[in-house]
Amino acid sequence: MIKNRIKEYRAKRNMTQFELAKLVGVRRETIGNLENGRYNPSLVLAWDIAKVFDVKIEDIFKVIDE
């Protein structure tokens, strides 16, 4: 399972799901599904999200052993 901190990083920048989605080229629903753990990102999408926030991928996404 992959946990993420997308919502936390968006809040720090007062960014909406729509704004982040537009920056990384996906629909707003995709960002919502990522934040709620219903969808795991591709490596490219994870990379793009990390670039938006200027952090490493592992700062946002963490693999949790179940």
CHARMM internal coordinates of N, CA and C (Angstrom, degrees):
IC EDIT
DIST 1 N 1 CA 1.4465
DIST 1 CA 1 C 1.5278
ANGL 1 N 1 CA 1 C 108.68
DIST 1 C 2 N 1.3086
ANGL 1 CA 1 C 2 N 115.16
DIHE 1 N 1 CA 1 C 2 N 144.25
DIST 2 N 2 CA 1.4591
ANGL 1 C 2 N 2 CA 120.57
DIHE 1 CA 1 C 2 N 2 CA 178.72
DIST 2 CA 2 C 1.5260
ANGL 2 N 2 CA 2 C 109.24
DIHE 1 C 2 N 2 CA 2 C -112.60
DIST 2 C 3 N 1.3024
ANGL 2 CA 2 C 3 N 115.82
DIHE 2 N 2 CA 2 C 3 N 121.97
DIST 3 N 3 CA 1.4718
ANGL 2 C 3 N 3 CA 122.05
DIHE 2 CA 2 C 3 N 3 CA 173.85
DIST 3 CA 3 C 1.5191
ANGL 3 N 3 CA 3 C 107.63
DIHE 2 C 3 N 3 CA 3 C -96.17
DIST 3 C 4 N 1.3212
ANGL 3 CA 3 C 4 N 115.97
DIHE 3 N 3 CA 3 C 4 N 151.17
DIST 4 N 4 CA 1.4621
ANGL 3 C 4 N 4 CA 117.72
DIHE 3 CA 3 C 4 N 4 CA 179.30
DIST 4 CA 4 C 1.5186
ANGL 4 N 4 CA 4 C 111.55
DIHE 3 C 4 N 4 CA 4 C -140.61
DIST 4 C 5 N 1.3241
ANGL 4 CA 4 C 5 N 114.52
DIHE 4 N 4 CA 4 C 5 N 164.36
DIST 5 N 5 CA 1.4638
ANGL 4 C 5 N 5 CA 122.29
DIHE 4 CA 4 C 5 N 5 CA -178.98
DIST 5 CA 5 C 1.5298
ANGL 5 N 5 CA 5 C 110.53
DIHE 4 C 5 N 5 CA 5 C -120.63
DIST 5 C 6 N 1.3345
ANGL 5 CA 5 C 6 N 116.44
DIHE 5 N 5 CA 5 C 6 N 29.39
DIST 6 N 6 CA 1.4608
ANGL 5 C 6 N 6 CA 120.56
DIHE 5 CA 5 C 6 N 6 CA -177.66
DIST 6 CA 6 C 1.5239
ANGL 6 N 6 CA 6 C 110.94
DIHE 5 C 6 N 6 CA 6 C -58.42
DIST 6 C 7 N 1.3136
ANGL 6 CA 6 C 7 N 117.08
DIHE 6 N 6 CA 6 C 7 N -48.20
DIST 7 N 7 CA 1.4679
ANGL 6 C 7 N 7 CA 120.90
DIHE 6 CA 6 C 7 N 7 CA -177.57
DIST 7 CA 7 C 1.5250
ANGL 7 N 7 CA 7 C 110.81
DIHE 6 C 7 N 7 CA 7 C -58.92
DIST 7 C 8 N 1.3150
ANGL 7 CA 7 C 8 N 116.16
DIHE 7 N 7 CA 7 C 8 N -41.43
DIST 8 N 8 CA 1.4690
ANGL 7 C 8 N 8 CA 121.44
DIHE 7 CA 7 C 8 N 8 CA 178.88
DIST 8 CA 8 C 1.5345
ANGL 8 N 8 CA 8 C 111.29
DIHE 7 C 8 N 8 CA 8 C -62.01
DIST 8 C 9 N 1.3264
ANGL 8 CA 8 C 9 N 115.78
DIHE 8 N 8 CA 8 C 9 N -45.89
DIST 9 N 9 CA 1.4598
ANGL 8 C 9 N 9 CA 119.44
DIHE 8 CA 8 C 9 N 9 CA 179.86
DIST 9 CA 9 C 1.5300
ANGL 9 N 9 CA 9 C 111.50
DIHE 8 C 9 N 9 CA 9 C -67.66
DIST 9 C 10 N 1.3385
ANGL 9 CA 9 C 10 N 116.96
DIHE 9 N 9 CA 9 C 10 N -36.37
DIST 10 N 10 CA 1.4673
ANGL 9 C 10 N 10 CA 119.53
DIHE 9 CA 9 C 10 N 10 CA 177.19
DIST 10 CA 10 C 1.5288
ANGL 10 N 10 CA 10 C 110.37
DIHE 9 C 10 N 10 CA 10 C -63.90
DIST 10 C 11 N 1.3267
ANGL 10 CA 10 C 11 N 116.13
DIHE 10 N 10 CA 10 C 11 N -42.48
DIST 11 N 11 CA 1.4700
ANGL 10 C 11 N 11 CA 120.67
DIHE 10 CA 10 C 11 N 11 CA -178.64
DIST 11 CA 11 C 1.5243
ANGL 11 N 11 CA 11 C 111.31
DIHE 10 C 11 N 11 CA 11 C -62.09
DIST 11 C 12 N 1.3228
ANGL 11 CA 11 C 12 N 116.71
DIHE 11 N 11 CA 11 C 12 N -39.20
DIST 12 N 12 CA 1.4728
ANGL 11 C 12 N 12 CA 120.42
DIHE 11 CA 11 C 12 N 12 CA 179.47
DIST 12 CA 12 C 1.5214
ANGL 12 N 12 CA 12 C 111.52
DIHE 11 C 12 N 12 CA 12 C -60.34
DIST 12 C 13 N 1.3346
ANGL 12 CA 12 C 13 N 116.23
DIHE 12 N 12 CA 12 C 13 N -28.43
DIST 13 N 13 CA 1.4697
ANGL 12 C 13 N 13 CA 120.92
DIHE 12 CA 12 C 13 N 13 CA -178.03
DIST 13 CA 13 C 1.5217
ANGL 13 N 13 CA 13 C 112.91
DIHE 12 C 13 N 13 CA 13 C -106.72
DIST 13 C 14 N 1.3430
ANGL 13 CA 13 C 14 N 116.25
DIHE 13 N 13 CA 13 C 14 N 9.71
DIST 14 N 14 CA 1.4700
ANGL 13 C 14 N 14 CA 120.38
DIHE 13 CA 13 C 14 N 14 CA -177.46
DIST 14 CA 14 C 1.5276
ANGL 14 N 14 CA 14 C 111.17
DIHE 13 C 14 N 14 CA 14 C 50.18
DIST 14 C 15 N 1.3123
ANGL 14 CA 14 C 15 N 116.18
DIHE 14 N 14 CA 14 C 15 N 46.66
DIST 15 N 15 CA 1.4618
ANGL 14 C 15 N 15 CA 122.68
DIHE 14 CA 14 C 15 N 15 CA -176.15
DIST 15 CA 15 C 1.5279
ANGL 15 N 15 CA 15 C 109.56
DIHE 14 C 15 N 15 CA 15 C -108.42
DIST 15 C 16 N 1.3134
ANGL 15 CA 15 C 16 N 116.37
DIHE 15 N 15 CA 15 C 16 N 136.94
DIST 16 N 16 CA 1.4647
ANGL 15 C 16 N 16 CA 120.29
DIHE 15 CA 15 C 16 N 16 CA 176.85
DIST 16 CA 16 C 1.5261
ANGL 16 N 16 CA 16 C 110.13
DIHE 15 C 16 N 16 CA 16 C -84.08
DIST 16 C 17 N 1.3274
ANGL 16 CA 16 C 17 N 114.70
DIHE 16 N 16 CA 16 C 17 N 165.32
DIST 17 N 17 CA 1.4607
ANGL 16 C 17 N 17 CA 119.36
DIHE 16 CA 16 C 17 N 17 CA 174.94
DIST 17 CA 17 C 1.5230
ANGL 17 N 17 CA 17 C 109.76
DIHE 16 C 17 N 17 CA 17 C -60.61
DIST 17 C 18 N 1.3136
ANGL 17 CA 17 C 18 N 116.57
DIHE 17 N 17 CA 17 C 18 N -40.27
DIST 18 N 18 CA 1.4608
ANGL 17 C 18 N 18 CA 121.15
DIHE 17 CA 17 C 18 N 18 CA -179.87
DIST 18 CA 18 C 1.5255
ANGL 18 N 18 CA 18 C 111.19
DIHE 17 C 18 N 18 CA 18 C -60.67
DIST 18 C 19 N 1.3246
ANGL 18 CA 18 C 19 N 116.96
DIHE 18 N 18 CA 18 C 19 N -44.60
DIST 19 N 19 CA 1.4663
ANGL 18 C 19 N 19 CA 120.82
DIHE 18 CA 18 C 19 N 19 CA -179.52
DIST 19 CA 19 C 1.5293
ANGL 19 N 19 CA 19 C 111.11
DIHE 18 C 19 N 19 CA 19 C -62.56
DIST 19 C 20 N 1.3311
ANGL 19 CA 19 C 20 N 116.97
DIHE 19 N 19 CA 19 C 20 N -44.53
DIST 20 N 20 CA 1.4629
ANGL 19 C 20 N 20 CA 120.14
DIHE 19 CA 19 C 20 N 20 CA 178.72
DIST 20 CA 20 C 1.5252
ANGL 20 N 20 CA 20 C 110.16
DIHE 19 C 20 N 20 CA 20 C -64.65
DIST 20 C 21 N 1.3163
ANGL 20 CA 20 C 21 N 116.33
DIHE 20 N 20 CA 20 C 21 N -43.85
DIST 21 N 21 CA 1.4643
ANGL 20 C 21 N 21 CA 120.31
DIHE 20 CA 20 C 21 N 21 CA 179.90
DIST 21 CA 21 C 1.5267
ANGL 21 N 21 CA 21 C 111.10
DIHE 20 C 21 N 21 CA 21 C -57.88
DIST 21 C 22 N 1.3186
ANGL 21 CA 21 C 22 N 116.35
DIHE 21 N 21 CA 21 C 22 N -42.87
DIST 22 N 22 CA 1.4619
ANGL 21 C 22 N 22 CA 120.77
DIHE 21 CA 21 C 22 N 22 CA -179.93
DIST 22 CA 22 C 1.5294
ANGL 22 N 22 CA 22 C 110.80
DIHE 21 C 22 N 22 CA 22 C -63.00
DIST 22 C 23 N 1.3298
ANGL 22 CA 22 C 23 N 117.00
DIHE 22 N 22 CA 22 C 23 N -40.36
DIST 23 N 23 CA 1.4665
ANGL 22 C 23 N 23 CA 121.30
DIHE 22 CA 22 C 23 N 23 CA -179.12
DIST 23 CA 23 C 1.5261
ANGL 23 N 23 CA 23 C 113.00
DIHE 22 C 23 N 23 CA 23 C -66.39
DIST 23 C 24 N 1.3362
ANGL 23 CA 23 C 24 N 116.98
DIHE 23 N 23 CA 23 C 24 N -31.65
DIST 24 N 24 CA 1.4689
ANGL 23 C 24 N 24 CA 119.81
DIHE 23 CA 23 C 24 N 24 CA -176.66
DIST 24 CA 24 C 1.5291
ANGL 24 N 24 CA 24 C 112.80
DIHE 23 C 24 N 24 CA 24 C -105.65
DIST 24 C 25 N 1.3292
ANGL 24 CA 24 C 25 N 117.08
DIHE 24 N 24 CA 24 C 25 N 1.19
DIST 25 N 25 CA 1.4599
ANGL 24 C 25 N 25 CA 120.40
DIHE 24 CA 24 C 25 N 25 CA 173.31
DIST 25 CA 25 C 1.5089
ANGL 25 N 25 CA 25 C 116.64
DIHE 24 C 25 N 25 CA 25 C 77.98
DIST 25 C 26 N 1.3464
ANGL 25 CA 25 C 26 N 116.86
DIHE 25 N 25 CA 25 C 26 N 34.25
DIST 26 N 26 CA 1.4681
ANGL 25 C 26 N 26 CA 120.83
DIHE 25 CA 25 C 26 N 26 CA 175.62
DIST 26 CA 26 C 1.5247
ANGL 26 N 26 CA 26 C 109.11
DIHE 25 C 26 N 26 CA 26 C -128.90
DIST 26 C 27 N 1.3198
ANGL 26 CA 26 C 27 N 116.57
DIHE 26 N 26 CA 26 C 27 N 174.98
DIST 27 N 27 CA 1.4686
ANGL 26 C 27 N 27 CA 120.22
DIHE 26 CA 26 C 27 N 27 CA 177.22
DIST 27 CA 27 C 1.5310
ANGL 27 N 27 CA 27 C 109.81
DIHE 26 C 27 N 27 CA 27 C -81.25
DIST 27 C 28 N 1.3077
ANGL 27 CA 27 C 28 N 116.49
DIHE 27 N 27 CA 27 C 28 N 157.14
DIST 28 N 28 CA 1.4613
ANGL 27 C 28 N 28 CA 121.59
DIHE 27 CA 27 C 28 N 28 CA 178.51
DIST 28 CA 28 C 1.5282
ANGL 28 N 28 CA 28 C 110.94
DIHE 27 C 28 N 28 CA 28 C -58.01
DIST 28 C 29 N 1.3203
ANGL 28 CA 28 C 29 N 116.53
DIHE 28 N 28 CA 28 C 29 N -36.76
DIST 29 N 29 CA 1.4660
ANGL 28 C 29 N 29 CA 120.89
DIHE 28 CA 28 C 29 N 29 CA -179.63
DIST 29 CA 29 C 1.5261
ANGL 29 N 29 CA 29 C 111.44
DIHE 28 C 29 N 29 CA 29 C -61.16
DIST 29 C 30 N 1.3194
ANGL 29 CA 29 C 30 N 116.87
DIHE 29 N 29 CA 29 C 30 N -33.11
DIST 30 N 30 CA 1.4673
ANGL 29 C 30 N 30 CA 120.60
DIHE 29 CA 29 C 30 N 30 CA 178.33
DIST 30 CA 30 C 1.5221
ANGL 30 N 30 CA 30 C 110.52
DIHE 29 C 30 N 30 CA 30 C -63.62
DIST 30 C 31 N 1.3304
ANGL 30 CA 30 C 31 N 116.35
DIHE 30 N 30 CA 30 C 31 N -43.15
DIST 31 N 31 CA 1.4693
ANGL 30 C 31 N 31 CA 119.87
DIHE 30 CA 30 C 31 N 31 CA 178.59
DIST 31 CA 31 C 1.5282
ANGL 31 N 31 CA 31 C 109.57
DIHE 30 C 31 N 31 CA 31 C -63.60
DIST 31 C 32 N 1.3237
ANGL 31 CA 31 C 32 N 117.31
DIHE 31 N 31 CA 31 C 32 N -43.56
DIST 32 N 32 CA 1.4693
ANGL 31 C 32 N 32 CA 120.85
DIHE 31 CA 31 C 32 N 32 CA 177.53
DIST 32 CA 32 C 1.5150
ANGL 32 N 32 CA 32 C 111.80
DIHE 31 C 32 N 32 CA 32 C -59.72
DIST 32 C 33 N 1.3315
ANGL 32 CA 32 C 33 N 116.46
DIHE 32 N 32 CA 32 C 33 N -43.62
DIST 33 N 33 CA 1.4655
ANGL 32 C 33 N 33 CA 120.14
DIHE 32 CA 32 C 33 N 33 CA 178.73
DIST 33 CA 33 C 1.5254
ANGL 33 N 33 CA 33 C 111.91
DIHE 32 C 33 N 33 CA 33 C -65.64
DIST 33 C 34 N 1.3105
ANGL 33 CA 33 C 34 N 117.53
DIHE 33 N 33 CA 33 C 34 N -37.06
DIST 34 N 34 CA 1.4624
ANGL 33 C 34 N 34 CA 120.59
DIHE 33 CA 33 C 34 N 34 CA 175.52
DIST 34 CA 34 C 1.5258
ANGL 34 N 34 CA 34 C 110.43
DIHE 33 C 34 N 34 CA 34 C -62.39
DIST 34 C 35 N 1.3263
ANGL 34 CA 34 C 35 N 115.82
DIHE 34 N 34 CA 34 C 35 N -49.18
DIST 35 N 35 CA 1.4675
ANGL 34 C 35 N 35 CA 120.14
DIHE 34 CA 34 C 35 N 35 CA -177.77
DIST 35 CA 35 C 1.5200
ANGL 35 N 35 CA 35 C 112.57
DIHE 34 C 35 N 35 CA 35 C -61.08
DIST 35 C 36 N 1.3362
ANGL 35 CA 35 C 36 N 116.46
DIHE 35 N 35 CA 35 C 36 N -32.50
DIST 36 N 36 CA 1.4598
ANGL 35 C 36 N 36 CA 120.88
DIHE 35 CA 35 C 36 N 36 CA -177.91
DIST 36 CA 36 C 1.5231
ANGL 36 N 36 CA 36 C 113.55
DIHE 35 C 36 N 36 CA 36 C -92.25
DIST 36 C 37 N 1.3303
ANGL 36 CA 36 C 37 N 116.80
DIHE 36 N 36 CA 36 C 37 N 5.63
DIST 37 N 37 CA 1.4611
ANGL 36 C 37 N 37 CA 120.58
DIHE 36 CA 36 C 37 N 37 CA 176.14
DIST 37 CA 37 C 1.5147
ANGL 37 N 37 CA 37 C 114.43
DIHE 36 C 37 N 37 CA 37 C 74.70
DIST 37 C 38 N 1.3242
ANGL 37 CA 37 C 38 N 117.91
DIHE 37 N 37 CA 37 C 38 N 16.19
DIST 38 N 38 CA 1.4713
ANGL 37 C 38 N 38 CA 120.82
DIHE 37 CA 37 C 38 N 38 CA 179.53
DIST 38 CA 38 C 1.5226
ANGL 38 N 38 CA 38 C 112.25
DIHE 37 C 38 N 38 CA 38 C -90.34
DIST 38 C 39 N 1.3203
ANGL 38 CA 38 C 39 N 116.53
DIHE 38 N 38 CA 38 C 39 N -4.91
DIST 39 N 39 CA 1.4602
ANGL 38 C 39 N 39 CA 120.61
DIHE 38 CA 38 C 39 N 39 CA -175.29
DIST 39 CA 39 C 1.5195
ANGL 39 N 39 CA 39 C 108.21
DIHE 38 C 39 N 39 CA 39 C -150.51
DIST 39 C 40 N 1.3374
ANGL 39 CA 39 C 40 N 116.04
DIHE 39 N 39 CA 39 C 40 N 135.29
DIST 40 N 40 CA 1.4615
ANGL 39 C 40 N 40 CA 121.06
DIHE 39 CA 39 C 40 N 40 CA 174.02
DIST 40 CA 40 C 1.5229
ANGL 40 N 40 CA 40 C 108.42
DIHE 39 C 40 N 40 CA 40 C -100.34
DIST 40 C 41 N 1.3097
ANGL 40 CA 40 C 41 N 117.10
DIHE 40 N 40 CA 40 C 41 N 135.18
DIST 41 N 41 CA 1.4601
ANGL 40 C 41 N 41 CA 119.56
DIHE 40 CA 40 C 41 N 41 CA -175.79
DIST 41 CA 41 C 1.5272
ANGL 41 N 41 CA 41 C 112.20
DIHE 40 C 41 N 41 CA 41 C -75.75
DIST 41 C 42 N 1.3137
ANGL 41 CA 41 C 42 N 115.05
DIHE 41 N 41 CA 41 C 42 N 153.83
DIST 42 N 42 CA 1.4620
ANGL 41 C 42 N 42 CA 119.04
DIHE 41 CA 41 C 42 N 42 CA 168.46
DIST 42 CA 42 C 1.5233
ANGL 42 N 42 CA 42 C 107.08
DIHE 41 C 42 N 42 CA 42 C -68.75
DIST 42 C 43 N 1.3060
ANGL 42 CA 42 C 43 N 116.65
DIHE 42 N 42 CA 42 C 43 N 164.25
DIST 43 N 43 CA 1.4555
ANGL 42 C 43 N 43 CA 120.24
DIHE 42 CA 42 C 43 N 43 CA 177.91
DIST 43 CA 43 C 1.5211
ANGL 43 N 43 CA 43 C 110.76
DIHE 42 C 43 N 43 CA 43 C -61.20
DIST 43 C 44 N 1.3243
ANGL 43 CA 43 C 44 N 116.80
DIHE 43 N 43 CA 43 C 44 N -39.30
DIST 44 N 44 CA 1.4650
ANGL 43 C 44 N 44 CA 120.77
DIHE 43 CA 43 C 44 N 44 CA 179.89
DIST 44 CA 44 C 1.5272
ANGL 44 N 44 CA 44 C 110.65
DIHE 43 C 44 N 44 CA 44 C -64.14
DIST 44 C 45 N 1.3266
ANGL 44 CA 44 C 45 N 117.72
DIHE 44 N 44 CA 44 C 45 N -43.81
DIST 45 N 45 CA 1.4621
ANGL 44 C 45 N 45 CA 120.59
DIHE 44 CA 44 C 45 N 45 CA 179.33
DIST 45 CA 45 C 1.5276
ANGL 45 N 45 CA 45 C 110.75
DIHE 44 C 45 N 45 CA 45 C -65.43
DIST 45 C 46 N 1.3215
ANGL 45 CA 45 C 46 N 117.42
DIHE 45 N 45 CA 45 C 46 N -42.77
DIST 46 N 46 CA 1.4671
ANGL 45 C 46 N 46 CA 120.58
DIHE 45 CA 45 C 46 N 46 CA 177.76
DIST 46 CA 46 C 1.5237
ANGL 46 N 46 CA 46 C 110.12
DIHE 45 C 46 N 46 CA 46 C -59.83
DIST 46 C 47 N 1.3213
ANGL 46 CA 46 C 47 N 116.57
DIHE 46 N 46 CA 46 C 47 N -42.73
DIST 47 N 47 CA 1.4709
ANGL 46 C 47 N 47 CA 122.39
DIHE 46 CA 46 C 47 N 47 CA 178.43
DIST 47 CA 47 C 1.5270
ANGL 47 N 47 CA 47 C 110.33
DIHE 46 C 47 N 47 CA 47 C -61.44
DIST 47 C 48 N 1.3400
ANGL 47 CA 47 C 48 N 116.45
DIHE 47 N 47 CA 47 C 48 N -46.08
DIST 48 N 48 CA 1.4640
ANGL 47 C 48 N 48 CA 120.57
DIHE 47 CA 47 C 48 N 48 CA -179.09
DIST 48 CA 48 C 1.5302
ANGL 48 N 48 CA 48 C 111.80
DIHE 47 C 48 N 48 CA 48 C -63.12
DIST 48 C 49 N 1.3196
ANGL 48 CA 48 C 49 N 116.68
DIHE 48 N 48 CA 48 C 49 N -41.05
DIST 49 N 49 CA 1.4688
ANGL 48 C 49 N 49 CA 120.43
DIHE 48 CA 48 C 49 N 49 CA 178.79
DIST 49 CA 49 C 1.5260
ANGL 49 N 49 CA 49 C 109.79
DIHE 48 C 49 N 49 CA 49 C -64.32
DIST 49 C 50 N 1.3097
ANGL 49 CA 49 C 50 N 117.07
DIHE 49 N 49 CA 49 C 50 N -45.00
DIST 50 N 50 CA 1.4683
ANGL 49 C 50 N 50 CA 120.51
DIHE 49 CA 49 C 50 N 50 CA 178.62
DIST 50 CA 50 C 1.5272
ANGL 50 N 50 CA 50 C 110.94
DIHE 49 C 50 N 50 CA 50 C -60.41
DIST 50 C 51 N 1.3350
ANGL 50 CA 50 C 51 N 117.29
DIHE 50 N 50 CA 50 C 51 N -39.17
DIST 51 N 51 CA 1.4677
ANGL 50 C 51 N 51 CA 120.41
DIHE 50 CA 50 C 51 N 51 CA 179.15
DIST 51 CA 51 C 1.5311
ANGL 51 N 51 CA 51 C 111.43
DIHE 50 C 51 N 51 CA 51 C -64.02
DIST 51 C 52 N 1.3197
ANGL 51 CA 51 C 52 N 117.31
DIHE 51 N 51 CA 51 C 52 N -37.94
DIST 52 N 52 CA 1.4665
ANGL 51 C 52 N 52 CA 120.61
DIHE 51 CA 51 C 52 N 52 CA 178.81
DIST 52 CA 52 C 1.5264
ANGL 52 N 52 CA 52 C 110.03
DIHE 51 C 52 N 52 CA 52 C -58.66
DIST 52 C 53 N 1.3342
ANGL 52 CA 52 C 53 N 116.44
DIHE 52 N 52 CA 52 C 53 N -41.18
DIST 53 N 53 CA 1.4611
ANGL 52 C 53 N 53 CA 120.97
DIHE 52 CA 52 C 53 N 53 CA -177.52
DIST 53 CA 53 C 1.5257
ANGL 53 N 53 CA 53 C 113.09
DIHE 52 C 53 N 53 CA 53 C -92.10
DIST 53 C 54 N 1.3318
ANGL 53 CA 53 C 54 N 116.63
DIHE 53 N 53 CA 53 C 54 N -0.15
DIST 54 N 54 CA 1.4595
ANGL 53 C 54 N 54 CA 122.65
DIHE 53 CA 53 C 54 N 54 CA 178.29
DIST 54 CA 54 C 1.5258
ANGL 54 N 54 CA 54 C 112.34
DIHE 53 C 54 N 54 CA 54 C 56.97
DIST 54 C 55 N 1.3456
ANGL 54 CA 54 C 55 N 114.61
DIHE 54 N 54 CA 54 C 55 N 46.80
DIST 55 N 55 CA 1.4663
ANGL 54 C 55 N 55 CA 121.41
DIHE 54 CA 54 C 55 N 55 CA 177.60
DIST 55 CA 55 C 1.5268
ANGL 55 N 55 CA 55 C 108.68
DIHE 54 C 55 N 55 CA 55 C -135.23
DIST 55 C 56 N 1.3245
ANGL 55 CA 55 C 56 N 116.49
DIHE 55 N 55 CA 55 C 56 N 171.97
DIST 56 N 56 CA 1.4598
ANGL 55 C 56 N 56 CA 121.19
DIHE 55 CA 55 C 56 N 56 CA 175.99
DIST 56 CA 56 C 1.5268
ANGL 56 N 56 CA 56 C 109.17
DIHE 55 C 56 N 56 CA 56 C -77.94
DIST 56 C 57 N 1.3251
ANGL 56 CA 56 C 57 N 116.12
DIHE 56 N 56 CA 56 C 57 N 152.85
DIST 57 N 57 CA 1.4636
ANGL 56 C 57 N 57 CA 120.95
DIHE 56 CA 56 C 57 N 57 CA 179.03
DIST 57 CA 57 C 1.5233
ANGL 57 N 57 CA 57 C 110.54
DIHE 56 C 57 N 57 CA 57 C -53.27
DIST 57 C 58 N 1.3259
ANGL 57 CA 57 C 58 N 116.96
DIHE 57 N 57 CA 57 C 58 N -43.68
DIST 58 N 58 CA 1.4603
ANGL 57 C 58 N 58 CA 120.13
DIHE 57 CA 57 C 58 N 58 CA -176.38
DIST 58 CA 58 C 1.5323
ANGL 58 N 58 CA 58 C 113.35
DIHE 57 C 58 N 58 CA 58 C -69.28
DIST 58 C 59 N 1.3184
ANGL 58 CA 58 C 59 N 117.98
DIHE 58 N 58 CA 58 C 59 N -11.81
DIST 59 N 59 CA 1.4634
ANGL 58 C 59 N 59 CA 120.33
DIHE 58 CA 58 C 59 N 59 CA 173.42
DIST 59 CA 59 C 1.5302
ANGL 59 N 59 CA 59 C 110.78
DIHE 58 C 59 N 59 CA 59 C -74.15
DIST 59 C 60 N 1.3128
ANGL 59 CA 59 C 60 N 116.67
DIHE 59 N 59 CA 59 C 60 N -26.49
DIST 60 N 60 CA 1.4656
ANGL 59 C 60 N 60 CA 121.50
DIHE 59 CA 59 C 60 N 60 CA -178.42
DIST 60 CA 60 C 1.5271
ANGL 60 N 60 CA 60 C 112.09
DIHE 59 C 60 N 60 CA 60 C -102.40
DIST 60 C 61 N 1.3231
ANGL 60 CA 60 C 61 N 116.64
DIHE 60 N 60 CA 60 C 61 N -40.47
DIST 61 N 61 CA 1.4579
ANGL 60 C 61 N 61 CA 120.94
DIHE 60 CA 60 C 61 N 61 CA -174.61
DIST 61 CA 61 C 1.5301
ANGL 61 N 61 CA 61 C 110.56
DIHE 60 C 61 N 61 CA 61 C -112.91
DIST 61 C 62 N 1.3502
ANGL 61 CA 61 C 62 N 115.89
DIHE 61 N 61 CA 61 C 62 N 136.17
DIST 62 N 62 CA 1.4539
ANGL 61 C 62 N 62 CA 120.39
DIHE 61 CA 61 C 62 N 62 CA 179.76
DIST 62 CA 62 C 1.5277
ANGL 62 N 62 CA 62 C 108.60
DIHE 61 C 62 N 62 CA 62 C -137.05
DIST 62 C 63 N 1.3287
ANGL 62 CA 62 C 63 N 115.98
DIHE 62 N 62 CA 62 C 63 N 130.93
DIST 63 N 63 CA 1.4620
ANGL 62 C 63 N 63 CA 120.88
DIHE 62 CA 62 C 63 N 63 CA 177.46
DIST 63 CA 63 C 1.5231
ANGL 63 N 63 CA 63 C 108.40
DIHE 62 C 63 N 63 CA 63 C -83.63
DIST 63 C 64 N 1.3222
ANGL 63 CA 63 C 64 N 115.08
DIHE 63 N 63 CA 63 C 64 N 127.00
DIST 64 N 64 CA 1.4657
ANGL 63 C 64 N 64 CA 122.12
DIHE 63 CA 63 C 64 N 64 CA -179.98
DIST 64 CA 64 C 1.5286
ANGL 64 N 64 CA 64 C 108.03
DIHE 63 C 64 N 64 CA 64 C -110.52
DIST 64 C 65 N 1.3249
ANGL 64 CA 64 C 65 N 117.38
DIHE 64 N 64 CA 64 C 65 N 124.69
DIST 65 N 65 CA 1.4687
ANGL 64 C 65 N 65 CA 120.58
DIHE 64 CA 64 C 65 N 65 CA 175.47
DIST 65 CA 65 C 1.5132
ANGL 65 N 65 CA 65 C 108.89
DIHE 64 C 65 N 65 CA 65 C -73.10
DIST 65 C 66 N 1.3217
ANGL 65 CA 65 C 66 N 114.97
DIHE 65 N 65 CA 65 C 66 N 131.73
DIST 66 N 66 CA 1.4730
ANGL 65 C 66 N 66 CA 118.96
DIHE 65 CA 65 C 66 N 66 CA -178.93
DIST 66 CA 66 C 1.4890
ANGL 66 N 66 CA 66 C 111.20
DIHE 65 C 66 N 66 CA 66 C -92.46
END
COOR INIT
IC SEED 1 N 1 CA 1 C
IC BUILD
